[in-house]
Amino acid sequence: MTTEEEIRRLVTRVVDEAITSSEADRETIAIGCDHGGFILKQALADHLRAQGYAVRDCGSTGPEAVDYPDFAHAVAETVGSGACRWGIVIDGAGIGSSMVANKVPRVRAALCYDLSTARNSREHNHANVLSLGAGLIGENLARQIVDEWLDTPWGGGRHAMRVDKITKVEQRYQRGDA
């Protein structure tokens, strides 16, 4: 098990490294996982690098049991701070990591399980963190989802008003006006 102090150090290190990195890192993709997503994370990181993306690995570093909130938080902090434009979080089902990531201001995480949800999350919801369930999709489908997600532009237009409403809800609870 990871201690609270180790978690704080991990998140602080990842965010500090991201914030002090060059402006070119804005296109870097942050990626993190728990033990259930480790093998898929490694495959996706290799896939992204082969396509010319820079990858910021936020952990975990092996298949030993770890807690998904620690690594989803590290990825989300990196995206929410503006240090990386996009993030990918992976756990067994993708649900928990998505929940954690969505707690971080300026993050819109979407659990995607097919090409349609990947496309919709980017075009309609301006998602900046992709959550995947390694236990539910295979490596080939995961690569296709990642490619579709990265290749789909934000639609803006009629969707912008709705995303603005998401941001206003987030801001309301940040201020404690709930």
Buried (B, 14 or more C-beta within 10 A) or exposed (E): EBEEEEBEEBBEEBBEBBEEBEEEBEEBBBBBBBBBBBBBBBBBBEBBEEEEBEBBBBBBEEBEEBBBBBBBBBBBBBBBBEBBBBBBBBBBBBBBBBBBBBBBEEBBBBBBBEBEBBBBBBBBBBBBBBBBBBEBBEBEBBBBBBBBBBEBEBBEEEBEEEBEEEBEEBEEEEEEEE
